[in-house]
Amino acid sequence: MPDQEFIPRLLRCPDRSFFLFGPRATGKSTWLKQVLPDALHLDLLDASLYLELTRDPHRLEGLVGDRPPGSWIVLDEIQKAPALLDEVQRLMESRRLRFALCGSSARKLRRGGANLLAGRAITINMEGFSAAELGDTFALPFSLEWGLLPFVQKERHRAADILEAYVNTYLKEEVREEGLVRNVPPFLRFLNVAGQLNGQVVNAHNIAREAAVPRSTVDTYFSILTDTLLGHFLPAWRPGVKVREVAHPKFYWFDPGVARAAAGLLRDPLDRSMKGASLETLIFHELRVYNEISRKLRPLAYYRTAAGVEIDFIVETRKRQAGKPPHLVTIEAKLAEKWDRPWEAPMRGLNSLPGIKVERMFGVYTGPRVYHFEGVVVLPAPDFLRALHRGEVF
């Protein structure tokens, strides 16, 4: 893939002011330059600009100049200067300017009590490339091992070096410079454990023991990962029927390659369990991307009973209402070249429960054939991803 080739993104630019959040190096700034080429772009990573605007936010209007109403202003790395948002709101109201407010973390904005513009700006999210964006260049085996970050996909021969630098850069810029943790070595141990437990149910006591940190610190560290969008909790779905379900969430890194880097396994071959977690991570990523670009924003979860019966992903397409059952799509993913029929049993079991409407059941695997087994559609992973982005899953 040529290094300079621009790959169009599926995310659409709103026609009103918006926050754009996403992990570092997922292509946010590149996308903004493509979709808003005539905007005034102001990057707060520019130290002199950052100092100027934090000392005197009113200078923002001087930089805007005499641009007419409706003009776009891009403020990159907005979380570095939350106080600017008061001035942004003033200019939106007095001059009817439109702002694209971009950052890799909403943490400082939310926790610092920043002015989030009271609904005057919508929020959209961007992650790494999706299979739909990569098209014919999407390679499932490579993406399971190295992930979907733009730099990684464009320079595949340097994947390990890029991911190693990515984790180091994150630690430097997000943790040390923004003071998210006081003591870095315990956080490094936590990252290593969290990387190895990608896609598993979170047991904070076990993680605290493995990372040699207090139990309460584990919660803080996970909040850092989720606030900086490096990871997502997948909650357990509760059908509200008389079945004992597991309620603890699972944690997934936003990208299989970053999970591998955090685990310290870039120079070692991945074992089968880690590759299986990578497949789930990739599917969860694609579900989030499709949810975002389609603006369907359906709740995502997993399902597991106390007896260990588990379904990897539940998409709630319609919530339970008075007298009406919830509507679901179920997805079971397996790293396997051959589909085994017993893997369908958890989905069929959920489908048989009263008060639940399962609209579709999907099996996703790494084999080559398509099957239709009495309501369960079994698809090779690339076929499933194409069906997802065509709107045929939910």
Buried (B, 14 or more C-beta within 10 A) or exposed (E): EEEEEEBEBBBEBBEEBBBBBBBBBBBBBEBBBEBBEEBBBBBBEEEEBBEBBBEEBEBBBEEBEEBEEEBBBBBBBBBBBBEBBEBBBBBBEEBEBBBBBBBBBBBBBEEEEBBBBEEBBEEBBBBBBBBBBBEEBBBBEBBBBBBBBBBBBBEBEEBBEBBBBBBEEBBEBBBEEBEBBEEEEBBBBBBBBBBBBBBBBBEBEEBBEBBEBEEEBBEBBBEBBBBBBBBBBBBBBEBEEEBEBBEBBBBBBBBBBBBBBBBBBBEEEBEEEBBBBBBBBBBBBBBBBBBBBBEEEBBBBBBBBEEEBBBBBBBBBEEBEEEEBBBBBBBBBBBBEEBEEEBBEBBBBBBEEEEBEBBBBBBBBBBEEEBEEEEBBBBBBBBBBBBBBEEEBB
